[in-house]
Amino acid sequence: MKRTLVAVLIWLAVPLALAADELRIFNWSEYIPEDVLAEFERRYDVRIIYDTFEAPEAMMAKLQAGGAREYDLVVPPDYYVAEMARAGLIQPLDHARLPNLANLYPEFQDPDYDPGNRYSVPYQWGTTGLAYRSDEVPGGVDSWGAFFDPDAYAGPFLLLDEMRETIGAALKYLGYSLNDTDPAHLEEAKQLLIAAKRRGLGFAGSVEARSRLLAGDAVVVHNYSGDIFQVQEEDGAIVYVIPKEGGTIWMDAFAIPAGAPNLDNAYAFLNYILEPEVAAAISNYNYYASPVQAAEPYLDPELLTDPAVYPPPEVREKLEFIRDVGEALRLYDRIWTEVKAR
């Protein structure tokens, strides 16, 4: 798939000028095109300070350590939104300042992880599955067993360094919900992960995993869909698969930290990324699906019609959003700590 950016964004209205100021964003790495950031800076006369993270636990720890007063925008995964709201780390949104929320698909205007988008604005959605090198694994892989079944070992592999995603993958392989809270089921998942860690190359963030897949020192990796679609452009031997057992469907969303110092600029940016041309430019760059329905005419046709990006109904039935598991999160934390230490 050829990466295309919207070279010229057509602005239908001239926005009110903001004072020369800053906008501090805390986002996943390599998750927004420079063109989109530069255009916002030009249009609003605002300088963007952009910091990145590789795992939501790192993002959460930074906000708890004072980042909630340092950043104007942060991008948590869907299942973190409720937890961050309860902890007072993010603030409710003023929808009157976000008229472009109307551009979202109806299903994303009232998501169950954040009813009514009270605290967050949908940004990008996708799936988490596995990718492999077809030149090294000619028979292909279609199951989480590539990591968890010794008899299905296809070559050196990497698991994603992200607690809920990776414990969830083990749970799905076992036939459970990736939001399971049964201690016995979670113990089974823990043992699978410990054994997989010993057979494989360990854990890696999404950017490292895709780089090592591209380099060939890993032949199967656990990763986010868009990260793999990006490296497929460089190497046609790389294949992305949603495992037959099912996997994760996720939404990353922008939220405003409780102590955001540049609130006006934060709202201006949120409304900006919901513009159809801007939303399309982001998805054409990331290869993730856009929650902005009005962006469809501006999306690369290959992206919009790719079933790996927009899964068909029979595949979506096997996908789950990661949910807030309440008090069981302590058990997940303990299991993840034990896995990483073994």
Protein Blocks (a to p, Z undefined) as FASTA:
>chain_A
ZZdddfbacdfbdcdddddddddddddehibcfklmmmmmmmnopacdddddfbfklmmm
mmmnopmmmpmbdcddfklmmmmmmnopaccddfklmmmlmmpcfklmmcfklghilmbc
cfbdcdddddddfklmmnopabfklmmmmklogbjcdddddfklmmmmmmmmnopafkbc
bfklmmmmmmmmmmmmmmmnbjadfklmmmmmmnopacbdcddfklmmmmmmmomkbccd
ddfkbpcdddddddddfklcblmlmmmmmmmmmpmklmmmmmmmnopacfblklmmmpcf
klmmmmklmccfklmmmpccdddehjmlmmmmmmmmmmmmZZ
